[in-house]
Amino acid sequence: MRLAKQIVADRELRGPFGSAQALTRVAGIGPATVHRLEPFLLVAGSGPLTAVQAPNLNLATEEDLDRLPGVGKARAKAILAYREGNGPFADPSDLARVPGISRRLAERLAKLVTVR
């Protein structure tokens, strides 16, 4: 938790990390730690996420959704249940209709996912 707070503080002070390797600018994070964290990192860089990086809500698995910040297993299951019961998502903002997803969280997630 301490390290996570340091990462957030650094990002707020210095701006976004342009790559996973940029995490080494945070005290206590070296190349080995970055290597262990890489499968869990989503680094957008200076531009918007590309379709390759952003999961498609209509094809995403529970594991794909669980990796999104603020989602977790319960919300991932809720998203899948909503998709199963209501059909494909037409727009990322439709996440606000999923039980357990607040409008604020839906707005944040809409920037990290695609709908095709």
MODELLER restraints for C-alpha pairs under 7 A, 6 or more apart:
rsr = mdl.restraints
at = mdl.atoms
rsr.add(forms.Gaussian(group=physical.xy_distance, feature=features.Distance(at['CA:6:A'], at['CA:26:A']), mean=6.93, stdev=0.5))
rsr.add(forms.Gaussian(group=physical.xy_distance, feature=features.Distance(at['CA:7:A'], at['CA:26:A']), mean=6.36, stdev=0.5))
rsr.add(forms.Gaussian(group=physical.xy_distance, feature=features.Distance(at['CA:10:A'], at['CA:26:A']), mean=6.75, stdev=0.5))
rsr.add(forms.Gaussian(group=physical.xy_distance, feature=features.Distance(at['CA:11:A'], at['CA:17:A']), mean=6.87, stdev=0.5))
rsr.add(forms.Gaussian(group=physical.xy_distance, feature=features.Distance(at['CA:17:A'], at['CA:23:A']), mean=6.75, stdev=0.5))
rsr.add(forms.Gaussian(group=physical.xy_distance, feature=features.Distance(at['CA:17:A'], at['CA:43:A']), mean=6.95, stdev=0.5))
rsr.add(forms.Gaussian(group=physical.xy_distance, feature=features.Distance(at['CA:17:A'], at['CA:45:A']), mean=6.68, stdev=0.5))
rsr.add(forms.Gaussian(group=physical.xy_distance, feature=features.Distance(at['CA:18:A'], at['CA:43:A']), mean=6.70, stdev=0.5))
rsr.add(forms.Gaussian(group=physical.xy_distance, feature=features.Distance(at['CA:18:A'], at['CA:45:A']), mean=4.37, stdev=0.5))
rsr.add(forms.Gaussian(group=physical.xy_distance, feature=features.Distance(at['CA:18:A'], at['CA:46:A']), mean=6.66, stdev=0.5))
rsr.add(forms.Gaussian(group=physical.xy_distance, feature=features.Distance(at['CA:19:A'], at['CA:43:A']), mean=5.92, stdev=0.5))
rsr.add(forms.Gaussian(group=physical.xy_distance, feature=features.Distance(at['CA:19:A'], at['CA:45:A']), mean=6.48, stdev=0.5))
rsr.add(forms.Gaussian(group=physical.xy_distance, feature=features.Distance(at['CA:20:A'], at['CA:34:A']), mean=6.61, stdev=0.5))
rsr.add(forms.Gaussian(group=physical.xy_distance, feature=features.Distance(at['CA:20:A'], at['CA:38:A']), mean=6.61, stdev=0.5))
rsr.add(forms.Gaussian(group=physical.xy_distance, feature=features.Distance(at['CA:20:A'], at['CA:43:A']), mean=6.60, stdev=0.5))
rsr.add(forms.Gaussian(group=physical.xy_distance, feature=features.Distance(at['CA:21:A'], at['CA:34:A']), mean=6.50, stdev=0.5))
rsr.add(forms.Gaussian(group=physical.xy_distance, feature=features.Distance(at['CA:23:A'], at['CA:29:A']), mean=6.67, stdev=0.5))
rsr.add(forms.Gaussian(group=physical.xy_distance, feature=features.Distance(at['CA:23:A'], at['CA:34:A']), mean=6.89, stdev=0.5))
rsr.add(forms.Gaussian(group=physical.xy_distance, feature=features.Distance(at['CA:24:A'], at['CA:30:A']), mean=5.26, stdev=0.5))
rsr.add(forms.Gaussian(group=physical.xy_distance, feature=features.Distance(at['CA:24:A'], at['CA:31:A']), mean=6.74, stdev=0.5))
rsr.add(forms.Gaussian(group=physical.xy_distance, feature=features.Distance(at['CA:40:A'], at['CA:67:A']), mean=6.96, stdev=0.5))
rsr.add(forms.Gaussian(group=physical.xy_distance, feature=features.Distance(at['CA:49:A'], at['CA:112:A']), mean=6.77, stdev=0.5))
rsr.add(forms.Gaussian(group=physical.xy_distance, feature=features.Distance(at['CA:51:A'], at['CA:114:A']), mean=6.74, stdev=0.5))
rsr.add(forms.Gaussian(group=physical.xy_distance, feature=features.Distance(at['CA:54:A'], at['CA:112:A']), mean=5.61, stdev=0.5))
rsr.add(forms.Gaussian(group=physical.xy_distance, feature=features.Distance(at['CA:54:A'], at['CA:113:A']), mean=4.71, stdev=0.5))
rsr.add(forms.Gaussian(group=physical.xy_distance, feature=features.Distance(at['CA:54:A'], at['CA:114:A']), mean=6.03, stdev=0.5))
rsr.add(forms.Gaussian(group=physical.xy_distance, feature=features.Distance(at['CA:55:A'], at['CA:64:A']), mean=6.88, stdev=0.5))
rsr.add(forms.Gaussian(group=physical.xy_distance, feature=features.Distance(at['CA:55:A'], at['CA:113:A']), mean=5.09, stdev=0.5))
rsr.add(forms.Gaussian(group=physical.xy_distance, feature=features.Distance(at['CA:55:A'], at['CA:114:A']), mean=6.03, stdev=0.5))
rsr.add(forms.Gaussian(group=physical.xy_distance, feature=features.Distance(at['CA:56:A'], at['CA:113:A']), mean=5.91, stdev=0.5))
rsr.add(forms.Gaussian(group=physical.xy_distance, feature=features.Distance(at['CA:56:A'], at['CA:114:A']), mean=4.67, stdev=0.5))
rsr.add(forms.Gaussian(group=physical.xy_distance, feature=features.Distance(at['CA:56:A'], at['CA:115:A']), mean=5.15, stdev=0.5))
rsr.add(forms.Gaussian(group=physical.xy_distance, feature=features.Distance(at['CA:56:A'], at['CA:116:A']), mean=6.53, stdev=0.5))
rsr.add(forms.Gaussian(group=physical.xy_distance, feature=features.Distance(at['CA:57:A'], at['CA:89:A']), mean=6.72, stdev=0.5))
rsr.add(forms.Gaussian(group=physical.xy_distance, feature=features.Distance(at['CA:57:A'], at['CA:113:A']), mean=6.55, stdev=0.5))
rsr.add(forms.Gaussian(group=physical.xy_distance, feature=features.Distance(at['CA:57:A'], at['CA:114:A']), mean=6.21, stdev=0.5))
rsr.add(forms.Gaussian(group=physical.xy_distance, feature=features.Distance(at['CA:57:A'], at['CA:115:A']), mean=5.59, stdev=0.5))
rsr.add(forms.Gaussian(group=physical.xy_distance, feature=features.Distance(at['CA:58:A'], at['CA:88:A']), mean=5.51, stdev=0.5))
rsr.add(forms.Gaussian(group=physical.xy_distance, feature=features.Distance(at['CA:58:A'], at['CA:89:A']), mean=6.17, stdev=0.5))
rsr.add(forms.Gaussian(group=physical.xy_distance, feature=features.Distance(at['CA:58:A'], at['CA:115:A']), mean=6.37, stdev=0.5))
rsr.add(forms.Gaussian(group=physical.xy_distance, feature=features.Distance(at['CA:62:A'], at['CA:76:A']), mean=5.41, stdev=0.5))
rsr.add(forms.Gaussian(group=physical.xy_distance, feature=features.Distance(at['CA:62:A'], at['CA:77:A']), mean=6.34, stdev=0.5))
rsr.add(forms.Gaussian(group=physical.xy_distance, feature=features.Distance(at['CA:65:A'], at['CA:71:A']), mean=6.78, stdev=0.5))
rsr.add(forms.Gaussian(group=physical.xy_distance, feature=features.Distance(at['CA:65:A'], at['CA:76:A']), mean=5.27, stdev=0.5))
rsr.add(forms.Gaussian(group=physical.xy_distance, feature=features.Distance(at['CA:66:A'], at['CA:72:A']), mean=4.56, stdev=0.5))
rsr.add(forms.Gaussian(group=physical.xy_distance, feature=features.Distance(at['CA:66:A'], at['CA:73:A']), mean=5.44, stdev=0.5))
rsr.add(forms.Gaussian(group=physical.xy_distance, feature=features.Distance(at['CA:66:A'], at['CA:76:A']), mean=5.51, stdev=0.5))
rsr.add(forms.Gaussian(group=physical.xy_distance, feature=features.Distance(at['CA:75:A'], at['CA:100:A']), mean=6.54, stdev=0.5))
rsr.add(forms.Gaussian(group=physical.xy_distance, feature=features.Distance(at['CA:78:A'], at['CA:98:A']), mean=6.72, stdev=0.5))
rsr.add(forms.Gaussian(group=physical.xy_distance, feature=features.Distance(at['CA:78:A'], at['CA:99:A']), mean=6.75, stdev=0.5))
rsr.add(forms.Gaussian(group=physical.xy_distance, feature=features.Distance(at['CA:79:A'], at['CA:98:A']), mean=6.14, stdev=0.5))
rsr.add(forms.Gaussian(group=physical.xy_distance, feature=features.Distance(at['CA:82:A'], at['CA:98:A']), mean=6.12, stdev=0.5))
rsr.add(forms.Gaussian(group=physical.xy_distance, feature=features.Distance(at['CA:83:A'], at['CA:89:A']), mean=6.78, stdev=0.5))
rsr.add(forms.Gaussian(group=physical.xy_distance, feature=features.Distance(at['CA:89:A'], at['CA:115:A']), mean=6.60, stdev=0.5))
rsr.add(forms.Gaussian(group=physical.xy_distance, feature=features.Distance(at['CA:90:A'], at['CA:115:A']), mean=6.58, stdev=0.5))
rsr.add(forms.Gaussian(group=physical.xy_distance, feature=features.Distance(at['CA:91:A'], at['CA:115:A']), mean=5.92, stdev=0.5))
rsr.add(forms.Gaussian(group=physical.xy_distance, feature=features.Distance(at['CA:92:A'], at['CA:110:A']), mean=4.77, stdev=0.5))
rsr.add(forms.Gaussian(group=physical.xy_distance, feature=features.Distance(at['CA:92:A'], at['CA:113:A']), mean=6.64, stdev=0.5))
rsr.add(forms.Gaussian(group=physical.xy_distance, feature=features.Distance(at['CA:92:A'], at['CA:114:A']), mean=6.31, stdev=0.5))
rsr.add(forms.Gaussian(group=physical.xy_distance, feature=features.Distance(at['CA:92:A'], at['CA:115:A']), mean=6.22, stdev=0.5))
rsr.add(forms.Gaussian(group=physical.xy_distance, feature=features.Distance(at['CA:93:A'], at['CA:106:A']), mean=6.32, stdev=0.5))
rsr.add(forms.Gaussian(group=physical.xy_distance, feature=features.Distance(at['CA:93:A'], at['CA:107:A']), mean=6.59, stdev=0.5))
rsr.add(forms.Gaussian(group=physical.xy_distance, feature=features.Distance(at['CA:93:A'], at['CA:110:A']), mean=5.70, stdev=0.5))
rsr.add(forms.Gaussian(group=physical.xy_distance, feature=features.Distance(at['CA:95:A'], at['CA:101:A']), mean=6.85, stdev=0.5))
rsr.add(forms.Gaussian(group=physical.xy_distance, feature=features.Distance(at['CA:95:A'], at['CA:106:A']), mean=5.30, stdev=0.5))
rsr.add(forms.Gaussian(group=physical.xy_distance, feature=features.Distance(at['CA:96:A'], at['CA:102:A']), mean=6.10, stdev=0.5))
rsr.add(forms.Gaussian(group=physical.xy_distance, feature=features.Distance(at['CA:96:A'], at['CA:103:A']), mean=5.08, stdev=0.5))
rsr.add(forms.Gaussian(group=physical.xy_distance, feature=features.Distance(at['CA:96:A'], at['CA:106:A']), mean=5.11, stdev=0.5))
